[in-house]
Amino acid sequence: MDNRNLVRYYESFNDVRLLNERLDRSRRVTFLEVGCATGEFYRYLRIRYPQVGYSGVDISRSAIARAQEKYPRARFFLSDPNVKMADVLKQLSMPENPQVVCAKDVVHHQTNPWEFVTQLLDVTSEALIMRVRTRDVGQTVTDPELSCQYHYDGWMPYIVMNLQELIDHITGQRPRCELVVYRNHVVLGGRENRFLPKECYFPETGTAETAVGVFLKTEHPGRISVKDRKDQDVRYSLDYRLKNYARRILGN
């Protein structure tokens, strides 16, 4: 994907829009991406925020190898899922408390998402941006046998967190933070090889793909804002759409 369409892709998501609303382009900040995969978000940041001091971690050895191959000037590290995030940063000689931490589509794949959120809060010094899966009605089901997804040739947790429980967990850990939540309501059950609790197959449960911003340095400590805001449709360029169409027709 070329840079122009890469930017359009990422900026269609609420978590990136939230980041753009808050990240000061005039400052050089340390930035940690948890779950960096093959490094495409690093490329986005280099376009939009060349002053950011980026580091990325992931538990996939093949993904990190590919990221290092594509972007040799970036800092990508293999992490151990059994080691706490703070200890991972120490082991890898990374900044122990980066100013901004981003975790896109990572929390809901954890066997213990509450502990993982706590770990993310523990390592950030200014802001944590997450993209998670939430529900408005019903308690969080953390049993990965009951809430999971067949992905990358295997089963993994797919935990849909009750939004109020998530808010209470974050504010219990950081009571003076400013919390900003953007919900993109969408039925999560019955999509993309997911096996979820039955109520997640119905719109009245209020499931959502949700952007969460936790701001520790803020002029509004203790403020909680929850808004419904759709992720945007990506408007790819005509030449990119034509190339993709031709690729599908040719079977490539």
C-alpha positions in Angstrom: 0.0 0.0 0.0 1.4 3.4 -0.9 1.8 6.1 1.7 -1.2 8.1 0.7 -3.6 5.2 1.1 -1.9 3.9 4.2 -2.6 7.2 5.9 -6.3 7.0 4.8 -6.5 3.5 6.1 -5.2 4.3 9.6 -7.0 7.5 10.0 -10.4 5.8 9.4 -10.1 4.3 12.9 -11.2 6.0 16.0 -8.1 5.2 18.0 -5.8 6.9 15.5 -8.2 9.8 15.2 -8.1 10.1 19.0 -4.3 9.9 18.9 -4.2 12.7 16.3 -6.5 14.9 18.4 -4.1 14.7 21.4 -0.5 14.1 20.2 1.5 17.3 20.0 3.4 17.5 16.7 5.7 20.1 18.1 7.2 17.7 20.8 9.5 14.8 20.5 7.9 12.0 22.5 8.8 8.4 23.2 6.2 6.1 21.7 5.7 2.3 22.4 3.5 0.2 20.2 2.5 -3.0 21.9 1.5 -5.6 19.2 3.4 -3.9 16.4 3.1 -6.9 14.0 5.1 -6.2 10.8 5.5 -2.5 11.5 3.0 -0.7 9.3 1.9 1.7 12.0 5.6 2.7 12.3 5.4 3.8 8.7 2.3 5.8 9.4 3.9 7.6 12.3 7.0 8.4 10.2 4.8 10.2 7.8 2.7 12.1 10.3 5.0 12.4 13.3 8.7 12.2 12.2 9.7 13.5 15.6 8.3 10.5 17.5 10.9 8.2 19.1 9.2 4.9 18.2 9.7 1.3 19.6 7.6 -1.7 18.8 7.1 -5.0 20.5 5.3 -8.2 19.5 5.2 -11.8 20.6 5.4 -13.1 17.0 9.0 -13.9 15.9 8.1 -14.0 12.2 6.3 -10.6 12.4 9.2 -9.0 14.2 11.7 -10.4 11.6 9.5 -9.0 8.8 9.2 -5.6 10.5 13.0 -5.4 10.9 13.5 -6.4 7.3 11.2 -3.7 6.0 12.2 -1.0 8.4 15.8 -1.5 9.5 16.1 1.9 11.0 13.3 1.3 13.5 13.4 -0.4 16.9 11.4 -3.6 16.9 11.7 -6.2 19.7 10.4 -9.7 20.3 8.6 -9.9 23.6 7.6 -12.8 25.9 3.9 -13.0 26.7 4.7 -14.6 30.1 6.8 -11.6 31.2 5.2 -8.4 32.5 5.4 -5.4 30.1 7.6 -3.4 32.6 10.1 -6.2 32.8 10.1 -6.6 29.0 11.1 -3.0 28.6 13.9 -3.4 31.1 15.2 -6.6 29.4 15.2 -5.0 26.0 16.9 -1.8 27.3 13.9 0.3 26.1 12.5 3.5 27.8 10.9 2.2 31.0 8.1 4.7 30.9 7.4 5.9 27.3 5.2 9.0 27.1 2.7 7.4 24.8 1.7 3.7 24.6 -0.5 2.3 21.9 -2.1 -1.1 21.8 -4.4 -1.6 18.8 -6.5 -4.8 18.7 -4.3 -6.5 21.4 -6.2 -6.4 24.7 -9.1 -8.5 23.6 -6.7 -11.3 22.6 -5.3 -11.7 26.1 -6.2 -14.5 28.5 -6.3 -12.0 31.3 -7.2 -8.6 29.7 -7.6 -6.8 33.1 -4.1 -7.6 34.1 -2.8 -6.6 30.7 -4.6 -3.2 30.8 -2.9 -2.7 34.2 0.5 -3.5 32.8 -0.1 -1.0 30.0 -1.1 1.7 32.5 2.0 0.9 34.6 4.5 1.6 31.8 3.0 4.8 30.3 3.9 8.2 31.7 1.4 10.4 29.7 -1.1 8.6 27.5 -2.4 5.2 26.7 -4.4 4.6 23.5 -6.2 1.3 23.0 -8.6 -0.2 20.5 -10.6 -2.8 22.4 -13.9 -4.8 22.1 -16.6 -3.7 24.5 -20.3 -4.4 25.4 -22.7 -2.1 27.0 -25.0 -4.8 28.5 -23.9 -7.9 30.3 -20.7 -8.9 32.3 -17.4 -9.5 30.7 -16.8 -13.2 29.8 -13.1 -14.0 30.2 -13.3 -17.7 29.5 -11.4 -18.2 26.2 -13.3 -21.4 25.6 -16.6 -19.4 25.5 -15.2 -16.2 23.8 -12.6 -16.9 21.1 -11.6 -16.6 17.5 -10.0 -18.9 15.0 -7.1 -16.8 13.7 -3.7 -17.4 12.3 -4.4 -21.2 12.1 -5.3 -21.5 15.8 -7.8 -20.5 18.5 -7.1 -17.3 20.5 -9.1 -15.4 23.1 -11.6 -12.8 21.9 -12.7 -11.1 25.1 -15.5 -8.5 24.9 -15.2 -6.3 28.0 -18.1 -4.7 29.7 -17.5 -1.0 29.1 -18.4 0.2 32.6 -16.2 -2.5 34.1 -13.4 -1.3 31.9 -13.9 2.3 32.9 -14.1 1.3 36.6 -10.9 -0.7 36.2 -9.0 2.1 34.6 -10.2 4.8 37.0 -9.5 2.5 39.9 -5.9 2.3 38.8 -5.6 6.0 37.7 -8.3 8.0 39.5 -7.0 11.4 38.3 -6.7 10.4 34.6 -8.9 11.9 31.9 -10.7 9.1 30.1 -12.0 9.5 26.5 -14.0 6.7 24.9 -15.3 6.5 21.3 -17.6 3.6 20.6 -18.2 2.3 17.1 -21.2 0.0 17.7 -21.2 -3.1 15.6 -22.5 -6.6 16.2 -19.4 -8.7 17.0 -20.8 -12.2 17.0 -21.0 -14.3 13.8 -18.1 -12.5 12.1 -14.6 -13.6 11.1 -14.5 -17.1 12.7 -15.6 -15.8 16.1 -17.2 -18.0 18.7 -18.6 -15.6 21.3 -21.3 -15.6 24.0 -24.7 -15.8 22.4 -25.8 -12.3 23.4 -22.9 -10.9 21.4 -24.9 -11.9 18.3 -27.6 -9.3 19.0 -27.4 -5.5 18.6 -29.2 -4.9 22.0 -26.0 -6.1 23.8 -24.3 -2.9 22.4 -21.1 -4.5 21.3 -18.5 -2.2 19.8 -15.1 -1.7 18.4 -14.0 0.9 20.9 -11.2 3.5 21.1 -10.0 4.3 24.7 -7.7 7.1 25.6 -6.2 7.3 29.1 -4.5 10.7 29.6 -2.4 11.1 32.8 -1.2 14.6 32.0 -4.4 16.6 31.5 -6.1 19.8 32.3 -9.2 17.8 33.1 -8.3 15.2 35.8 -11.1 12.8 36.6 -13.2 13.7 33.5 -14.8 10.7 31.7 -16.2 11.2 28.2 -18.1 8.5 26.3 -19.2 9.2 22.8 -20.7 7.1 20.0 -18.6 7.7 16.9 -18.4 5.5 13.8 -15.1 4.5 12.3 -14.9 6.2 8.9 -15.2 4.4 5.6 -11.8 4.3 3.9 -11.8 6.4 0.7 -8.9 4.8 -1.2 -7.6 6.5 -4.3 -9.0 5.4 -7.6 -5.7 4.0 -8.9 -5.4 1.9 -5.7 -8.9 0.5 -6.1 -8.3 -0.3 -9.7 -5.1 -2.2 -8.8 -6.9 -4.2 -6.1 -9.7 -5.0 -8.5 -7.3 -6.2 -11.2 -5.4 -8.3 -8.6 -8.7 -10.0 -7.6 -9.6 -10.7 -11.1 -6.2 -12.2 -11.9 -6.2 -14.3 -8.7 -3.2 -12.6 -7.2 
